[in-house]
Amino acid sequence: MHESLSGIDTSKLKDPSALNLFQNIKTTPITTPLNSQSISTAYIHQGKNGTPILLLHGFESSLLEFRLLIPLLAAKNETWAVDLLGFGFTERFKNINYSPATIKTHLYHFWKTQINQPVILVGASMGGATAIDFTLNYPDCVAKLVLINSVGYSGSFPQGQFLFPPIDYLAVEYWRQRKLQALFFGETFGNFTNAEITSLQCAALHLDMPNWHEATISFTKSGGYSEIAPQIKEIAKPTLILWGEKDETLPREDAYKFQRDIVDSRLIWLKCGHTPQLEQAEVVAGEILKK
């Protein structure tokens, strides 16, 4: 059964590309060994032909970060995007331990249920680390790997393992309030570009999802992908590394480390920051679609 999202207030979402993509998000129940109940999973599926492309978003984000990229890819290729377990508009349960291991398990069962053939796996920021982890554990599911300003050598948070109540709640609530305050000031005083305001609006949409605090705390306390770096050299898939040369979130050196450690890899520098999928969508789409 596939259903549209409901109960989310999109009244402030004025950008046509963002609103159109949101209105096309579907949910489907995914059965996993993680929970006795199926997990209502949010995704987009557009386009046809070619090896399917599967897009994985970054930390505390959603598939809406691919709002500019999806139409470009789907015009020429079958394209999927999914909200990872614990993030976006995918259902959160209190009894699930949110960690790289459970994200990987949920993603596999989504892939098996919905796609079930090798994909071009595209991961941005934390989604890149998720893509690496998935590729290493389920190599038959992946034909090619694309990393966009990827977490792997840095960008995770091992110190999260040492958070305890009530500090853990306060930490994620601080993160939530920062997003909401930035959005408020941007909309009120106009001190952001329209593109920046749209990004903040998209990033705020899922913050009121049930059990948001619990899932975010759980993932933060897992330490994220802080232990994945030594495994990167084991990747045996053709890998495209796309990196915004003005990234202020992750160091440029990480791009060279990926190129060094992944034998069959190609590094492309882009004239943008941490989110090439938004800042250079046409260039990113062109590189992904190259044969």
C-alpha positions as CSV (number, residue, x, y, z in Angstrom):
1,M,0.0,0.0,0.0
2,H,1.3,3.4,-1.0
3,E,0.0,6.6,0.6
4,S,0.7,10.3,0.4
5,L,1.9,12.2,3.4
6,S,-0.7,14.0,5.4
7,G,-0.9,16.2,8.5
8,I,2.2,18.2,7.7
9,D,1.8,22.0,7.5
10,T,3.3,23.2,4.2
11,S,1.6,26.6,4.2
12,K,5.0,28.5,4.4
13,L,6.6,26.4,1.7
14,K,6.4,28.8,-1.3
15,D,9.1,27.4,-3.5
16,P,7.4,25.5,-6.4
17,S,10.1,22.8,-6.7
18,A,10.0,22.1,-3.0
19,L,6.2,22.1,-2.8
20,N,5.8,19.9,-5.8
21,L,8.3,17.3,-4.6
22,F,6.7,17.3,-1.1
23,Q,3.3,16.7,-2.7
24,N,4.7,13.7,-4.6
25,I,6.2,12.0,-1.5
26,K,4.7,8.6,-0.9
27,T,4.8,6.3,2.1
28,T,4.9,2.5,2.1
29,P,5.0,0.1,5.1
30,I,8.4,-1.7,5.2
31,T,8.7,-4.9,7.2
32,T,12.0,-5.3,9.0
33,P,13.4,-7.4,11.9
34,L,13.8,-4.2,13.8
35,N,10.2,-3.9,15.0
36,S,7.0,-6.0,15.2
37,Q,5.2,-3.3,13.3
38,S,6.0,-2.3,9.7
39,I,7.7,1.1,9.3
40,S,5.9,3.7,7.2
41,T,8.7,4.9,5.0
42,A,8.7,8.1,2.9
43,Y,10.1,8.0,-0.6
44,I,10.0,9.5,-4.1
45,H,10.0,7.4,-7.3
46,Q,10.2,9.2,-10.6
47,G,11.4,8.4,-14.1
48,K,12.2,5.2,-15.9
49,N,14.9,3.4,-17.8
50,G,18.5,2.7,-17.0
51,T,20.1,1.6,-13.8
52,P,18.0,2.9,-10.9
53,I,19.5,5.8,-8.9
54,L,18.9,5.9,-5.2
55,L,19.5,9.1,-3.3
56,L,20.4,9.2,0.5
57,H,20.1,12.5,2.3
58,G,22.3,14.0,5.1
59,F,22.0,14.2,8.9
60,E,18.8,15.7,10.3
61,S,17.5,16.2,6.8
62,S,15.1,14.6,4.3
63,L,14.7,13.7,0.7
64,L,13.6,17.3,0.1
65,E,17.3,18.2,-0.1
66,F,17.2,16.6,-3.5
67,R,14.3,18.8,-4.8
68,L,16.4,20.3,-7.6
69,L,18.3,17.1,-8.5
70,I,15.5,14.6,-8.7
71,P,13.7,16.2,-11.8
72,L,17.0,16.4,-13.6
73,L,17.9,12.8,-13.0
74,A,14.3,11.5,-13.5
75,A,14.1,13.1,-16.9
76,K,16.6,10.5,-18.1
77,N,16.8,7.8,-15.5
78,E,14.7,5.9,-13.0
79,T,15.3,7.8,-9.7
80,W,14.4,7.0,-6.1
81,A,15.0,9.0,-2.9
82,V,14.2,7.7,0.6
83,D,14.0,9.1,4.1
84,L,16.4,7.1,6.2
85,L,15.3,5.4,9.4
86,G,15.0,8.1,12.1
87,F,15.0,11.0,9.7
88,G,12.7,13.0,7.5
89,F,9.1,11.8,7.2
90,T,9.8,8.1,7.8
91,E,8.0,6.8,10.9
92,R,9.8,6.7,14.2
93,F,9.1,4.2,17.0
94,K,10.3,4.7,20.5
95,N,11.4,1.1,20.9
96,I,13.9,1.1,18.0
97,N,17.6,1.8,18.6
98,Y,18.6,4.4,15.9
99,S,22.1,3.7,14.7
100,P,24.1,3.0,11.5
101,A,23.3,-0.7,11.9
102,T,19.5,-0.2,12.1
103,I,19.5,2.4,9.3
104,K,21.4,-0.1,7.1
105,T,18.9,-2.8,7.9
106,H,15.9,-0.6,7.2
107,L,17.5,0.6,3.9
108,Y,18.1,-2.9,2.8
109,H,14.5,-4.0,3.3
110,F,13.3,-0.8,1.5
111,W,15.6,-1.6,-1.4
112,K,14.5,-5.3,-1.4
113,T,10.8,-4.4,-1.3
114,Q,10.7,-1.5,-3.8
115,I,13.7,-1.8,-6.1
116,N,15.4,-5.2,-5.9
117,Q,18.1,-4.6,-8.5
118,P,21.5,-3.0,-8.3
119,V,21.4,0.8,-8.0
120,I,23.6,3.8,-8.5
121,L,23.8,4.7,-4.8
122,V,24.2,8.4,-4.2
123,G,24.9,9.7,-0.6
124,A,25.3,13.3,0.4
125,S,27.1,14.3,3.7
126,M,26.0,11.7,6.3
127,G,24.1,9.9,3.5
128,G,27.5,9.3,2.0
129,A,28.6,7.4,5.1
130,T,25.3,5.5,5.0
131,A,26.0,4.6,1.3
132,I,29.5,3.4,2.1
133,D,28.2,1.2,5.0
134,F,25.4,-0.2,2.7
135,T,27.8,-0.9,-0.1
136,L,30.2,-2.7,2.1
137,N,27.5,-4.9,3.6
138,Y,25.3,-5.4,0.6
139,P,27.6,-5.2,-2.4
140,D,25.3,-7.0,-4.7
141,C,22.7,-4.2,-4.3
142,V,25.1,-1.5,-5.6
143,A,26.3,-1.1,-9.2
144,K,28.1,2.3,-8.6
145,L,28.7,4.6,-5.7
146,V,28.5,8.4,-5.7
147,L,29.7,10.4,-2.7
148,I,28.8,14.1,-2.4
149,N,30.8,15.9,0.3
150,S,30.6,12.7,2.3
151,V,31.0,12.0,6.0
152,G,33.5,9.2,6.5
153,Y,36.8,10.5,7.7
154,S,35.2,13.3,9.7
155,G,31.8,14.9,10.3
156,S,30.5,12.3,12.7
157,F,30.2,12.8,16.5
158,P,31.7,10.0,18.6
159,Q,31.3,12.3,21.7
160,G,27.5,11.7,21.4
161,Q,28.0,8.4,23.1
162,F,28.7,10.2,26.3
163,L,25.4,12.2,26.5
164,F,23.0,11.4,29.3
165,P,19.6,12.7,30.4
166,P,18.7,15.5,30.5
167,I,21.7,16.8,28.5
168,D,20.9,14.6,25.6
169,Y,17.4,16.1,25.2
170,L,18.7,19.6,25.7
171,A,21.3,19.0,23.0
172,V,18.9,17.9,20.3
173,E,16.3,20.6,21.3
174,Y,19.1,23.2,20.9
175,W,19.7,21.8,17.4
176,R,16.0,22.1,16.7
177,Q,15.7,25.6,18.0
178,R,18.7,26.8,16.0
179,K,16.9,25.7,12.8
180,L,13.6,27.3,13.8
181,Q,15.2,30.6,14.9
182,A,17.2,30.8,11.7
183,L,14.0,30.3,9.7
184,F,12.2,32.9,11.8
185,F,14.9,35.6,11.4
186,G,15.2,34.8,7.7
187,E,11.5,35.1,7.0
188,T,11.0,38.1,9.3
189,F,14.0,40.3,8.4
190,G,14.9,39.0,5.0
191,N,18.5,38.5,5.8
192,F,18.7,35.2,3.8
193,T,18.3,34.5,0.1
194,N,15.1,32.9,-1.2
195,A,17.1,29.7,-1.7
196,E,18.4,29.7,1.9
197,I,14.9,30.4,3.3
198,T,13.5,27.5,1.2
199,S,16.3,25.2,2.6
200,L,15.4,26.2,6.1
201,Q,11.7,25.7,5.5
202,C,12.4,22.2,4.1
203,A,14.7,21.4,7.0
204,A,12.0,22.4,9.6
205,L,9.1,20.5,8.1
206,H,9.9,17.2,9.7
207,L,10.8,18.5,13.2
208,D,7.3,17.9,14.5
209,M,7.2,14.3,13.4
210,P,6.1,12.0,16.3
211,N,9.2,10.8,18.3
212,W,11.6,13.2,16.6
213,H,13.4,13.9,19.9
214,E,13.7,10.2,20.9
215,A,15.0,9.1,17.5
216,T,17.5,12.0,17.2
217,I,18.8,11.4,20.7
218,S,19.2,7.7,20.0
219,F,21.2,8.2,16.8
220,T,23.3,10.9,18.4
221,K,24.2,8.6,21.3
222,S,25.1,5.9,18.8
223,G,28.2,7.9,17.8
224,G,27.0,8.0,14.2
225,Y,29.5,6.8,11.6
226,S,32.6,7.6,13.6
227,E,34.1,4.1,13.1
228,I,33.7,3.7,9.4
229,A,36.9,5.3,8.2
230,P,39.1,2.1,8.3
231,Q,36.6,0.2,6.1
232,I,36.6,2.7,3.3
233,K,39.5,1.1,1.6
234,E,37.4,-2.1,1.2
235,I,35.0,-0.5,-1.3
236,A,35.2,-2.4,-4.5
237,K,32.7,-0.5,-6.6
238,P,33.3,2.3,-9.2
239,T,33.0,5.5,-7.1
240,L,32.4,9.1,-8.2
241,I,33.5,11.6,-5.6
242,L,31.8,15.1,-6.0
243,W,33.1,17.8,-3.7
244,G,32.3,21.4,-3.2
245,E,35.6,23.2,-3.0
246,K,34.1,25.9,-0.7
247,D,32.8,23.4,1.9
248,E,32.9,24.8,5.4
249,T,31.5,21.7,7.0
250,L,34.0,19.0,6.0
251,P,37.7,19.5,5.2
252,R,38.9,19.4,1.6
253,E,41.5,16.8,2.7
254,D,38.7,14.3,3.1
255,A,38.0,14.3,-0.7
256,Y,41.6,13.3,-1.4
257,K,41.4,10.6,1.3
258,F,38.4,9.1,-0.5
259,Q,40.2,9.2,-3.8
260,R,43.3,7.6,-2.2
261,D,41.6,4.8,-0.4
262,I,38.9,3.8,-3.0
263,V,40.8,2.1,-5.8
264,D,38.3,2.6,-8.6
265,S,37.4,6.3,-7.9
266,R,37.2,9.6,-9.7
267,L,37.2,13.0,-7.9
268,I,35.4,16.0,-9.3
269,W,35.8,19.4,-7.7
270,L,32.7,21.7,-7.9
271,K,32.6,25.5,-7.4
272,C,30.2,25.5,-4.4
273,G,29.9,24.6,-0.7
274,H,28.7,21.6,1.3
275,T,25.5,21.0,-0.7
276,P,26.3,20.6,-4.4
277,Q,22.9,18.9,-4.9
278,L,21.4,22.3,-4.3
279,E,24.1,24.7,-5.4
280,Q,25.2,22.9,-8.5
281,A,22.3,20.6,-9.3
282,E,22.7,20.5,-13.1
283,V,26.4,19.8,-12.9
284,V,25.8,17.0,-10.3
285,A,23.1,15.5,-12.4
286,G,25.4,15.5,-15.4
287,E,28.2,13.8,-13.6
288,I,25.9,11.1,-12.1
289,L,24.3,10.4,-15.5
290,K,27.6,10.0,-17.3
291,K,28.2,6.5,-18.7
